[in-house]
Amino acid sequence: MLKSKLPFTEEHNMLRDTFRKFIEKEVTPHHEQWEKDGKVPRELWLKAGENGFLCPWADEKYGGIGADFLYSVIMIEELTKAGASGFALPLHNDIVVPYIYAFGNDEQKERWVPGCVSGEQISALAMTEPNAGSDVQSMKTTAIKDGDSYVINGQKTFISNGLLADVVVVAAKTDPKADPPYSGISLIVVERDTPGFERGKKIQKIGMKAQDTAELFFDECRVPAGNILGGEGSGFFMMMQKLQPERLVCAIGGQAAAEKCLDLTIKYTKEREQFGRPIFNFQHTQFLLADLASEVSVGRAYMDRLIQDHLAGENVVTETCMAKLWICEMANRVADRCLQMHGGYGYCEEYPISKFWVDGRIQTIFAGTSEVMRLIIARSLGKD
């Protein structure tokens, strides 16, 4: 396989070593229990904050160190390869808090970002509704202005960090009659314990069981007008601006998962014997692994290029959609074929390949389905 060509410095390598040790000590020994609990403890977030792992890209005045995106790349890769799917650090660091940081005013950033850096405030993003998933502009949740407040009514579902979140960025229509409909969408921050804001049941998923996912309900939920990000009607456009890093984060996770599955399977096939020799020695196994190694190496090369383009500030939205589409589908193919090579043991929870197989299935669904990725890519074809 190709090794990463990313410009990691000694500082980046030190972070990888430190973060890997943090996972080994604070996450891995407890993850099985957290899967039974359906969530990770709040203490984990506080420990991550104490160690500087939350939103390190934030300015020093908010508690960060102004780190580059490679910090995020490292933490996503290490969490993924450790099978630590319950700790939704990438969601917090690279998807939710950046909305507040990029579109919030100084007062809003001072109010929320320091707590997100320290781990005292856990974040969530509430967009999906029971009848509005990929079709975002069909959302029914409203936030109607009433004096110096917005009154929110509606329901959200499949919200990661939904039970633990202290700060929720909610997409709602401030103008339900807007034409086109997306022009009436705004983003509003709702804080824990706001009257009218209730958490529903914890959704029972087939994978990522330690990552709490819940329904959220808003019933005459009144929030200060000062909680709106960027002004009325700008929500959809802000969401479009964040497509690139969001899709990139998903692709990085998919690539890391594929690499780990391949590593596990190469090791297993060299140890597992049938008919008097390691199954790795069978030509059929070698051909299968050669195919998978080729796909994984191609994914790594494309992934590294896009990360460098993103670091350089280039607009690669379409390319990141391509990466999310191809790499996440590739990761599922790799996991499935690797599980097959484990035989019956691959279907047993004590073998980590089974966890990568079931946890990885969501990759082609969340943060934009493969079908939506294809639509976005197709629309860009033929354009200069």
LOVOKOL-734976 format. One line per 5 residues: their letters; for each residue x, y, z of C-alpha. Coordinates in pm, whole numbers. Layout:
<recs>
A = X Y Z | ...
</recs>
This chain:
<recs>
MLKSK = 0 0 0 | 104 359 -50 | 221 542 257 | 75 882 333 | 237 1168 143
LPFTE = 92 1433 374 | 337 1693 513 | 337 1574 872 | 589 1752 1095 | 750 1630 1416
EHNML = 476 1816 1602 | 211 1621 1411 | 388 1294 1485 | 400 1380 1855 | 27 1447 1848
RDTFR = -38 1109 1686 | 166 931 1952 | 2 1124 2238 | -350 1079 2103 | -295 708 2039
KFIEK = -187 662 2401 | -491 860 2515 | -719 622 2324 | -539 316 2460 | -580 440 2818
EVTPH = -911 629 2822 | -1119 476 2542 | -1035 121 2436 | -1064 -46 2781 | -1411 99 2833
HEQWE = -1563 100 2484 | -1740 -234 2517 | -1923 -110 2826 | -2010 218 2655 | -2169 21 2372
KDGKV = -2395 -143 2628 | -2469 197 2785 | -2540 353 2445 | -2317 654 2508 | -1976 762 2627
PRELW = -1939 939 2964 | -1914 1317 2983 | -1586 1269 3168 | -1426 1150 2845 | -1500 1483 2679
LKAGE = -1352 1671 2974 | -1036 1458 2962 | -1006 1517 2588 | -1040 1890 2647 | -778 1886 2922
NGFLC = -536 1722 2680 | -601 1971 2400 | -781 1731 2166 | -1101 1935 2123 | -1109 2201 1850
PWADE = -731 2257 1852 | -775 2474 1542 | -948 2745 1751 | -766 3068 1831 | -568 3083 2155
KYGGI = -811 3333 2304 | -1077 3059 2293 | -846 2793 2435 | -716 2641 2111 | -370 2652 1957
GADFL = -455 2753 1600 | -368 2405 1470 | -400 2309 1104 | -635 2050 954 | -371 1778 980
YSVIM = -444 1763 1353 | -799 1660 1264 | -675 1409 1006 | -457 1240 1267 | -730 1217 1530
IEELT = -989 1084 1283 | -747 816 1162 | -646 707 1511 | -1001 693 1647 | -1117 496 1343
KAGAS = -836 243 1348 | -889 188 1720 | -1254 103 1653 | -1356 389 1884 | -1674 474 1696
GFALP = -1857 590 2007 | -1649 901 2068 | -1795 1153 1822 | -1494 1383 1842 | -1474 1442 1463
LHNDI = -1839 1552 1459 | -1773 1801 1740 | -1434 1923 1617 | -1479 1936 1244 | -1849 1964 1168
VVPYI = -2055 2130 1443 | -1831 2379 1625 | -1694 2519 1295 | -2045 2651 1221 | -2029 2864 1536
YAFGN = -1668 2961 1472 | -1717 3056 1108 | -2059 3221 1119 | -2102 3332 1479 | -2033 3688 1587
DEQKE = -1773 3769 1853 | -2023 3747 2138 | -2150 3407 2022 | -1801 3268 1982 | -1698 3393 2325
RWVPG = -2011 3235 2471 | -1981 2888 2322 | -1639 2810 2174 | -1431 2803 2497 | -1666 2545 2650
CVSGE = -1647 2334 2334 | -1267 2346 2352 | -1259 2249 2720 | -1516 1970 2688 | -1759 2140 2923
QISAL = -1997 2186 2629 | -2067 1901 2388 | -2213 1994 2050 | -2465 1845 1807 | -2606 1939 1468
AMTEP = -2982 1899 1417 | -3085 1899 1051 | -3246 1565 968 | -3618 1520 1027 | -3843 1212 1000
NAGSD = -3963 1325 657 | -3671 1543 549 | -3338 1365 518 | -3161 1423 189 | -3434 1673 93
VQSMK = -3324 1937 344 | -3544 2215 211 | -3855 2010 295 | -3792 2039 669 | -4096 2130 879
TTAIK = -3926 2267 1190 | -3994 2639 1225 | -3838 2922 1424 | -4074 3218 1420 | -3957 3557 1543
DGDSY = -4150 3688 1843 | -4009 4008 1986 | -3651 3945 2095 | -3690 3567 2070 | -3743 3285 1822
VINGQ = -4005 3023 1902 | -3905 2682 1767 | -4149 2402 1691 | -4065 2072 1527 | -3882 1743 1549
KTFIS = -3537 1620 1453 | -3408 1264 1429 | -3083 1067 1392 | -2898 1335 1589 | -2552 1222 1698
NGLLA = -2459 1345 2047 | -2831 1406 2084 | -2845 1292 2446 | -2522 1449 2567 | -2525 1775 2374
DVVVV = -2520 2105 2561 | -2515 2317 2245 | -2727 2217 1944 | -2708 2396 1610 | -3064 2361 1479
AAKTD = -3173 2411 1119 | -3523 2559 1108 | -3737 2772 880 | -3764 3131 995 | -3975 3194 684
PKADP = -4190 2885 610 | -4339 3055 303 | -4009 3147 139 | -3970 3078 -232 | -3749 2891 -301
PYSGI = -3799 2700 26 | -3429 2676 109 | -3404 3055 132 | -3615 3045 449 | -3379 2815 642
SLIVV = -3176 2956 931 | -2937 2810 1188 | -3013 2874 1554 | -2824 2755 1861 | -3037 2588 2129
ERDTP = -2881 2527 2469 | -2937 2243 2713 | -3233 2289 2952 | -3404 2549 2734 | -3779 2521 2812
GFERG = -3961 2339 2533 | -3651 2146 2423 | -3678 1774 2497 | -3469 1468 2411 | -3660 1172 2279
KKIQK = -3565 807 2293 | -3217 684 2221 | -3226 529 1875 | -3117 165 1873 | -2874 124 1584
IGMKA = -2709 -189 1444 | -2365 -27 1470 | -2185 262 1638 | -2374 166 1950 | -2165 376 2189
QDTAE = -2237 695 1993 | -2562 831 2133 | -2814 906 1861 | -3151 1051 1953 | -3468 1226 1852
LFFDE = -3505 1591 1952 | -3835 1771 2008 | -3908 2144 2015 | -4244 2254 2155 | -4281 2631 2180
CRVPA = -3908 2638 2253 | -3816 3002 2302 | -3454 3104 2242 | -3298 3453 2236 | -3280 3620 1895
GNILG = -2908 3652 1963 | -2872 3276 1915 | -2920 3290 1538 | -2605 3234 1333 | -2538 3465 1040
GEGSG = -2886 3612 1008 | -3224 3491 885 | -3239 3291 565 | -2866 3222 546 | -2876 2869 689
FFMMM = -2879 2676 363 | -2590 2877 221 | -2385 2822 538 | -2455 2450 513 | -2332 2451 153
QKLQP = -2010 2625 258 | -1940 2348 507 | -1993 2063 261 | -1623 2036 178 | -1483 1971 527
ERLVC = -1784 1757 625 | -1747 1521 329 | -1370 1520 370 | -1400 1410 732 | -1624 1119 626
AIGGQ = -1383 1012 352 | -1084 1024 589 | -1270 794 828 | -1365 558 548 | -1008 540 423
AAAEK = -872 470 770 | -1130 195 822 | -1041 29 492 | -671 35 577 | -735 -118 919
CLDLT = -959 -393 777 | -690 -488 527 | -418 -493 794 | -631 -713 1022 | -704 -955 740
IKYTK = -347 -988 616 | -243 -1072 972 | -531 -1318 1018 | -475 -1502 690 | -108 -1550 773
EREQF = -196 -1702 1112 | -506 -1904 1021 | -428 -2249 882 | -647 -2476 671 | -545 -2785 475
GRPIF = -207 -2774 647 | -95 -2423 556 | -182 -2057 618 | -477 -1948 407 | -264 -1653 294
NFQHT = -64 -1902 86 | -363 -1992 -129 | -358 -1813 -461 | -724 -1719 -433 | -660 -1542 -102
QFLLA = -359 -1363 -248 | -560 -1244 -547 | -838 -1114 -321 | -592 -930 -99 | -409 -789 -401
DLASE = -734 -644 -532 | -821 -493 -195 | -470 -353 -144 | -492 -186 -484 | -824 -21 -403
VSVGR = -703 95 -63 | -384 239 -212 | -578 431 -477 | -802 571 -205 | -501 684 -1
AYMDR = -344 863 -297 | -666 1052 -379 | -735 1125 -13 | -391 1275 43 | -425 1498 -261
LIQDH = -760 1634 -147 | -636 1699 205 | -347 1902 66 | -583 2095 -162 | -805 2167 138
LAGEN = -504 2282 342 | -416 2518 57 | -764 2671 70 | -875 2538 -268 | -1239 2480 -359
VVTET = -1269 2104 -403 | -1632 2050 -304 | -1707 1824 -600 | -1387 1628 -550 | -1463 1573 -181
CMAKL = -1807 1443 -281 | -1629 1203 -517 | -1404 1096 -232 | -1693 1047 8 | -1877 842 -256
WICEM = -1594 621 -377 | -1389 580 -60 | -1686 505 167 | -1828 252 -79 | -1481 105 -118
ANRVA = -1446 81 261 | -1768 -120 280 | -1651 -352 3 | -1319 -403 177 | -1483 -471 515
DRCLQ = -1723 -723 361 | -1455 -916 174 | -1222 -908 472 | -1495 -1047 697 | -1551 -1326 442
MHGGY = -1183 -1419 462 | -1218 -1450 839 | -1483 -1717 785 | -1714 -1786 1077 | -1484 -1600 1314
GYCEE = -1549 -1282 1119 | -1910 -1298 1232 | -1809 -1311 1599 | -1791 -994 1804 | -1460 -1090 1963
YPISK = -1293 -1040 1626 | -1254 -668 1545 | -1332 -716 1176 | -1698 -772 1270 | -1714 -431 1435
FWVDG = -1560 -253 1136 | -1810 -430 912 | -2118 -323 1109 | -1996 23 1214 | -1882 109 864
RIQTI = -2217 43 698 | -2341 391 789 | -2062 559 592 | -2254 562 266 | -2562 702 441
FAGTS = -2468 973 690 | -2352 1324 592 | -2503 1277 248 | -2595 942 97 | -2407 794 -196
EVMRL = -2708 877 -411 | -2689 1246 -316 | -2313 1245 -381 | -2380 1117 -732 | -2635 1393 -793
IIARS = -2391 1663 -682 | -2111 1517 -893 | -2335 1483 -1200 | -2445 1846 -1177 | -2084 1959 -1192
LGKD = -2001 1766 -1508 | -1941 1977 -1816 | -1892 2296 -1616 | -1570 2496 -1639
</recs>
